[in-house]
Amino acid sequence: MSSLSQSHRILFLNTLAFTICFACWTLNGVLVTYLTDKGIFNFTVVQTGWLLGIPILSGSIFRLPIGILTDKYGGKIVFSVLLLLCSIPLFLLPFASSFLSFALLSFFFGLVGTSFAVGIGYTSIWYPKEWQGRALGIFGMGNTGAAITTFIAPTLLNYLSEKDPINGWKMLPVIYAVTLVIIGILFIVFAKNKTNPGVSKTFPQLMSPLKNARVWRFGAYYFLVFGFFVAYSQWLLPNFMNVYSTTLVMGGMFATLFSLPSGVIRAFGGYLSDKFGARKVMYWVLGSSIAISFLLMFPKMEIYTAGPGVLAMNNGVVTEVSADKIIVNNKTHQINTKKDSDVSTESVFPVKKSWQEIVVKQNQEVKKKELLAKGITQINFSANLWVYLVLVILIGISWGIGKAAVYKHIPEYFPNEVGVVGGMVGLIGGLGGFFGPIIFGYLLNYTGLWTSSWIFIFIVSVLCLLWMHRTIIKALRSKSPEFTREIEDK
């Protein structure tokens, strides 16, 4: 078997395992919502929020140590052990009878989220530099596991609960656990272990790359393109239901339209990073994130403001007042009355209506330029649902490309520490997925605007772009001072 064929086999196993792990990682989003909705568990809103976030948290904070273990012992060993161990809490989940037991088991099966750090380190060592962007992009398509759970889990829950509405759900985590065991066995049988011979052996040496500011800059990018992707995968459903009054099913479908293309496009992002360079791709990604989040900032709103009024053309006495006119000394002043027609909710752009309200009375003496009727303008912005959905899908696609571009950087700058650096960057990104909904919730409570989350994303996108651009300019000035001076003089 050729080296490339073996590499492709490892890539296939890695991608398959990561897809299943990501599906398990997001299982609570469907399962806990179902159990609460059916009254099987009386979880409070706060408890539900924690159960949704706990697997994301554990799968994020342990990415760094798992990445270190991958660098040191190889992906086959670490991935096989991870898959088999994480199946155990899923097998035990049907026996959970309280919030505490459910939370504890969720914490442990949430460790499947660390599979990303394993796969990144394991995939990169099997491919040459010119192939790594595409390979890591294909591996990252495992993010579509979230969409798989969104589609399959609700149908399975309904089917399993037909005969036993109370206990039928218990088979779902068992099905997921069996799937993890099968993939773990496939890994043991068909995968080949490989470690990077250049990897440092001592713990201080393994951790030394974390002193490099570049690692934290990559982490900031990933906080945006992956962390907010995970956060919005959860946040979009209540957003659509509250702002656009969609049903649960339709809101879920719209949320899937955001998450599915973002996962699939990641492979294309890897190809673009290989062809044009990860830095150019990140410029495009951050620029588009700024532009699209800016357009998404504007809320569904209705504004009343002062409009064009009617002024007296000369001194005199008001001799007649009616709904559509005012007469002053035989001089007629036309009045625009308010129309009761509804503003279309399908409008893409803001819609304006203006009218006047009379402020004078008959026989009242007025002077030239005195206000006879004040103007009122109503501006209605419906934040068209379909335009909003298209923009959300576009920013998801942009982030999907960005996820591949971020990880294209890592083997280029840290070829011997892909696991530890990839683990740290993944940790920071995962924390974005955990803290994102919490930040969005506080912003919503403070501002009363669902679009306040997009304002936050806009700010983070701008900061990331400025940080990247400043770093590049600084590097140019350091390595090519004469060339930089020529550019600045022009």
C-alpha positions in Angstrom: 0.0 0.0 0.0 1.4 3.4 -1.0 2.1 6.1 1.6 -0.5 8.4 0.1 -3.2 5.6 0.2 -2.3 4.9 3.8 -2.6 8.6 4.6 -6.0 8.8 2.9 -7.2 5.8 5.0 -6.1 7.5 8.2 -7.8 10.7 7.1 -11.0 8.8 6.4 -10.9 7.1 9.9 -10.1 10.4 11.6 -12.9 12.2 9.8 -15.5 9.5 10.5 -14.5 9.3 14.2 -14.6 13.1 14.6 -18.0 13.3 12.9 -19.4 10.7 15.4 -17.7 12.4 18.3 -19.1 15.8 17.3 -22.6 14.3 17.0 -22.2 12.9 20.6 -20.8 16.3 21.8 -24.0 18.1 20.8 -26.4 15.3 21.9 -27.6 17.2 25.0 -28.9 20.0 22.8 -31.7 17.7 21.6 -31.9 15.2 24.4 -32.2 17.7 27.3 -34.7 19.8 25.4 -36.8 16.7 24.7 -36.7 15.5 28.3 -37.7 18.9 29.7 -40.4 19.5 27.1 -42.0 16.1 27.8 -41.8 16.7 31.6 -39.7 13.5 32.1 -37.2 15.6 34.0 -38.2 18.9 35.7 -35.0 20.7 34.9 -35.2 24.5 35.5 -34.1 26.9 32.8 -30.8 27.4 34.6 -30.2 23.7 34.9 -31.1 23.2 31.2 -28.5 25.9 30.3 -25.8 24.2 32.3 -26.6 20.7 30.8 -26.3 22.2 27.4 -23.0 23.9 28.2 -21.2 21.2 30.4 -20.2 18.9 27.5 -19.0 21.9 25.5 -16.9 23.0 28.5 -15.3 19.6 29.2 -14.6 19.0 25.5 -12.8 22.3 25.4 -10.7 22.5 28.5 -9.2 19.1 28.0 -8.2 19.7 24.4 -4.7 20.9 25.5 -3.7 17.9 27.5 -5.2 15.5 24.9 -3.2 17.4 22.3 0.0 16.8 24.3 -0.8 13.1 24.7 -1.3 12.9 20.9 2.1 14.5 20.2 3.7 12.1 22.6 2.0 8.7 22.1 0.4 8.9 18.7 -3.2 9.4 17.4 -4.2 5.8 17.1 -3.6 5.0 20.8 -5.2 8.3 22.1 -8.2 8.2 19.7 -9.0 4.5 20.4 -8.9 5.0 24.2 -10.9 8.2 24.0 -13.7 6.6 21.9 -14.0 3.6 24.2 -13.8 5.5 27.4 -16.4 8.1 26.4 -18.9 5.4 25.5 -19.1 4.4 29.2 -20.9 7.5 30.5 -23.3 7.3 27.5 -24.1 3.7 28.5 -24.7 4.9 32.0 -26.8 8.0 31.0 -30.1 6.0 31.0 -29.6 5.4 34.7 -29.3 9.1 35.6 -32.2 10.1 37.9 -31.2 13.7 38.9 -29.7 16.8 37.7 -26.4 16.1 39.4 -26.0 12.6 37.9 -27.0 13.8 34.5 -24.5 16.7 34.7 -21.7 14.5 35.9 -22.2 12.0 33.0 -22.6 14.8 30.5 -19.2 16.2 31.7 -17.5 12.8 31.0 -19.1 12.0 27.6 -18.4 15.7 26.7 -14.7 14.7 26.5 -15.4 13.4 23.0 -15.1 17.1 22.0 -11.3 16.7 22.6 -11.3 14.5 19.5 -10.5 17.5 17.4 -7.1 18.0 19.1 -6.3 14.3 18.5 -7.4 14.4 14.9 -5.5 17.6 14.0 -2.2 16.2 15.4 -2.7 12.8 13.9 -3.8 13.9 10.5 -1.1 16.5 10.0 1.9 14.1 10.4 0.6 11.9 7.6 0.6 14.6 4.9 3.3 16.8 3.3 3.1 20.6 3.8 1.4 21.2 0.4 -1.4 18.8 1.3 -2.0 19.7 4.9 -4.6 22.5 4.3 -6.8 20.2 2.3 -6.4 17.2 4.7 -7.1 19.3 7.8 -10.1 20.9 6.0 -11.5 17.5 5.1 -11.0 16.3 8.7 -12.7 19.5 10.0 -15.9 18.5 8.0 -16.6 16.4 11.0 -18.3 19.5 12.4 -21.3 18.3 10.4 -21.9 15.8 13.2 -23.9 18.6 14.9 -26.3 18.7 11.9 -26.5 14.9 11.9 -27.7 15.0 15.5 -30.2 17.8 14.7 -31.7 15.7 11.9 -31.6 12.1 13.3 -31.9 12.4 17.1 -35.5 14.0 17.2 -36.8 11.3 14.8 -35.1 8.5 16.9 -36.6 10.0 20.1 -40.1 10.0 18.6 -39.7 6.5 17.3 -38.3 5.1 20.5 -40.9 6.8 22.6 -44.0 5.5 20.7 -44.4 2.4 22.8 -42.8 3.7 26.0 -43.1 7.5 26.4 -41.3 7.6 29.7 -38.3 5.3 29.2 -38.0 5.2 25.4 -35.4 8.0 25.3 -33.0 5.8 27.2 -32.1 3.9 24.0 -30.8 7.0 22.3 -27.5 7.4 24.4 -27.0 3.7 24.1 -27.1 3.9 20.3 -24.6 6.7 20.4 -22.4 4.7 22.8 -22.5 1.6 20.6 -21.5 3.7 17.6 -18.4 5.0 19.6 -17.4 1.5 20.4 -17.7 0.4 16.8 -15.5 3.3 15.6 -13.1 2.6 18.4 -12.7 -1.0 17.3 -12.2 0.2 13.6 -9.5 2.4 14.8 -7.7 -0.4 16.7 -7.9 -2.7 13.7 -7.2 -0.4 10.7 -5.3 2.6 12.0 -1.5 2.7 12.2 0.2 4.6 15.0 2.6 7.3 14.1 4.3 10.0 16.2 6.3 13.0 15.1 10.0 12.2 15.7 10.7 15.9 16.2 8.4 16.2 19.2 10.0 17.3 22.5 9.8 14.8 25.2 9.9 16.8 28.4 6.7 18.5 29.7 8.3 22.0 29.9 9.5 21.6 26.3 6.0 20.5 25.2 4.5 23.6 26.8 7.1 26.0 25.5 5.1 27.0 22.3 2.4 28.5 24.5 4.8 31.3 25.4 4.5 32.4 21.8 2.0 35.2 21.2 1.2 33.7 17.8 -0.5 30.8 19.5 -2.9 33.2 21.3 -3.5 35.1 18.1 -4.5 31.9 16.4 -6.7 31.2 19.4 -8.4 34.5 19.1 -9.2 33.8 15.4 -10.6 30.4 16.4 -12.6 31.9 19.2 -14.4 33.8 16.5 -14.8 31.3 13.6 -15.3 28.2 15.7 -16.5 29.4 19.1 -19.2 31.7 17.7 -20.1 29.0 15.2 -20.9 26.6 18.1 -22.5 29.4 20.1 -24.8 30.4 17.3 -25.7 26.8 16.5 -27.5 26.9 19.8 -28.5 30.6 19.9 -30.2 30.7 16.5 -33.2 28.6 17.4 -34.5 30.9 20.2 -33.6 33.8 18.0 -35.8 32.7 15.1 -38.6 31.7 17.4 -38.7 35.0 19.4 -38.0 37.5 16.6 -39.8 35.8 13.7 -42.3 33.6 15.5 -41.2 30.5 13.7 -42.2 27.0 14.9 -39.7 24.8 16.7 -39.3 22.6 13.6 -38.8 25.5 11.2 -36.4 27.3 13.6 -34.4 24.1 13.9 -34.3 23.7 10.1 -33.0 27.3 9.8 -30.4 26.6 12.4 -29.3 23.6 10.5 -29.0 25.6 7.3 -26.4 27.7 9.3 -24.4 24.8 10.7 -24.4 22.3 7.8 -22.8 24.4 5.1 -20.3 25.8 7.6 -19.0 22.3 8.3 -19.0 21.1 4.7 -17.3 24.1 3.3 -14.3 23.6 5.6 -12.6 21.3 3.1 -12.9 24.0 0.5 -11.3 26.4 3.0 -8.4 24.0 3.3 -8.0 24.0 -0.5 -8.1 27.8 -0.6 -5.5 27.9 2.2 -3.2 25.6 0.3 -3.5 27.5 -3.0 -3.6 31.2 -1.8 -2.1 31.0 1.6 -3.8 30.9 5.0 -3.1 34.6 5.7 -4.9 35.8 2.5 -7.8 33.6 3.3 -8.0 34.9 6.9 -8.1 38.5 5.5 -11.1 37.5 3.4 -12.8 35.7 6.3 -12.3 38.5 8.9 -13.3 41.1 6.4 -16.5 39.3 5.4 -17.3 38.6 9.1 -17.1 42.3 9.7 -19.3 43.2 6.7 -22.0 40.6 7.3 -22.2 41.0 11.1 -22.6 44.8 10.5 -25.6 44.1 8.2 -27.0 41.7 10.8 -26.7 44.3 13.6 -29.8 46.2 12.7 -32.8 45.0 14.7 -36.4 44.6 13.6 -37.7 48.0 14.6 -40.3 50.8 14.2 -39.2 54.4 14.7 -41.3 57.5 15.0 -39.5 60.9 14.4 -40.4 64.5 13.5 -41.2 64.8 9.8 -42.1 67.7 7.4 -44.8 69.9 9.0 -47.1 72.6 7.5 -46.3 76.3 8.2 -48.6 79.3 7.8 -47.7 81.2 4.6 -48.8 84.6 6.0 -50.3 86.3 9.1 -54.0 85.8 9.6 -56.8 83.9 11.3 -57.6 80.2 10.9 -61.0 80.2 9.2 -61.5 76.5 8.6 -60.0 73.3 9.9 -60.7 69.9 8.4 -59.0 66.5 8.2 -57.1 67.3 5.0 -56.8 71.1 5.0 -56.4 74.3 7.0 -57.5 77.7 5.6 -55.9 80.9 6.8 -57.3 84.1 5.3 -58.6 82.2 2.3 -55.2 80.6 1.8 -55.5 76.7 1.8 -52.8 74.6 3.4 -53.1 70.9 2.4 -52.6 68.3 5.2 -51.4 64.7 4.7 -53.5 62.4 6.8 -52.3 59.1 8.3 -53.0 56.0 6.2 -53.9 52.9 8.1 -52.3 50.5 5.5 -50.0 47.9 7.1 -46.3 48.0 6.4 -45.3 44.9 4.5 -43.3 42.5 6.6 -41.7 41.2 3.4 -39.9 44.5 2.7 -36.1 44.2 2.4 -35.3 47.9 2.9 -36.8 50.3 5.6 -40.2 51.6 4.7 -41.2 55.2 5.4 -44.6 56.8 6.0 -45.2 60.5 6.7 -48.3 62.5 7.8 -49.2 65.6 9.6 -51.3 66.2 12.8 -53.1 69.6 13.1 -52.0 71.7 16.1 -54.2 74.9 15.6 -57.9 75.5 16.1 -60.5 77.4 14.1 -60.5 81.2 14.7 -57.0 81.0 16.1 -54.7 83.9 15.1 -51.4 82.8 13.6 -48.3 84.5 12.3 -46.3 83.8 9.2 -44.2 80.6 9.5 -46.1 79.5 12.6 -46.6 75.7 12.8 -50.1 74.7 11.7 -49.6 70.9 11.6 -46.6 69.0 12.9 -45.0 66.4 10.7 -44.6 62.7 11.9 -42.5 60.2 10.0 -42.7 56.4 10.7 -39.7 54.2 9.6 -40.4 50.5 9.8 -37.6 48.0 9.3 -38.9 44.4 9.2 -35.4 42.8 9.1 -36.8 40.5 6.4 -36.6 36.8 7.5 -35.2 35.5 4.2 -32.5 38.2 3.9 -31.6 37.5 7.5 -31.3 33.8 6.9 -29.2 34.3 3.8 -26.8 36.5 5.7 -26.6 34.0 8.6 -25.8 31.2 6.1 -23.1 33.4 4.5 -21.4 34.2 7.7 -21.5 30.5 8.7 -19.8 29.7 5.4 -17.2 32.3 6.0 -16.4 31.0 9.4 -16.2 27.4 8.0 -13.5 28.6 5.6 -11.8 30.4 8.4 -11.7 27.3 10.6 -9.6 25.5 8.0 -7.4 28.6 7.5 -6.6 28.9 11.2 -5.4 25.3 11.4 -3.4 25.6 8.2 -1.2 28.0 10.1 -0.3 25.6 12.9 1.7 22.9 11.1 3.5 25.6 9.2 4.7 27.5 12.3 4.8 24.6 14.8 5.5 21.4 12.8 6.8 19.6 15.9 4.1 20.7 18.3 0.9 20.4 16.2 -1.0 18.5 19.0 -0.2 20.9 21.8 -0.7 24.1 19.8 -3.8 22.7 18.1 -5.1 21.6 21.5 -4.6 25.1 22.9 -6.2 26.8 19.9 -9.1 24.4 20.0 -9.4 25.0 23.8 -9.8 28.8 23.2 -12.2 28.2 20.4 -14.3 25.7 22.4 -14.5 28.2 25.3 -16.0 30.7 22.8 -18.7 28.1 22.2 -19.3 27.8 26.0 -19.2 31.5 26.9 -20.8 32.8 23.7 -24.5 32.0 24.6 -23.8 33.4 28.2 -22.5 36.7 26.8 -25.3 36.9 24.3 -27.8 36.3 27.1 -26.4 39.1 29.2 -26.3 41.5 26.2 -30.0 40.6 25.4 -31.0 41.3 29.0 -29.1 44.6 29.0 -30.1 46.0 25.6 -33.3 44.2 24.9 -32.0 43.6 21.4 -31.6 40.1 19.9 -29.1 41.6 17.4 -26.8 42.8 20.2 -25.0 39.5 19.8 -24.1 40.5 16.3 -22.7 43.8 17.6 -20.4 41.8 19.9 -19.3 39.6 16.9 -18.7 42.7 14.8 -16.4 44.1 17.6 -14.5 40.8 18.0 -14.1 40.5 14.2 -12.6 44.0 14.0 -10.2 43.4 16.8 -9.0 40.1 15.2 -8.4 41.8 11.8 -6.6 44.7 13.5 -4.4 42.3 15.4 -3.5 40.3 12.3 -2.8 43.3 10.2 -0.7 45.0 12.9 1.3 41.8 13.2 1.9 41.5 9.5 2.9 45.2 9.2 5.3 44.7 12.1 6.9 41.7 10.5 7.3 43.5 7.2 9.0 46.5 8.9 11.3 44.1 10.7 12.3 41.9 7.7 12.0 44.4 4.9 12.6 47.9 6.3 13.7 49.5 3.0 10.7 48.0 1.1 8.3 49.2 3.9 9.7 52.7 3.8 9.2 52.9 0.0 5.6 51.9 0.4 5.0 54.5 3.2 6.7 57.2 1.1 4.3 56.7 -1.8 
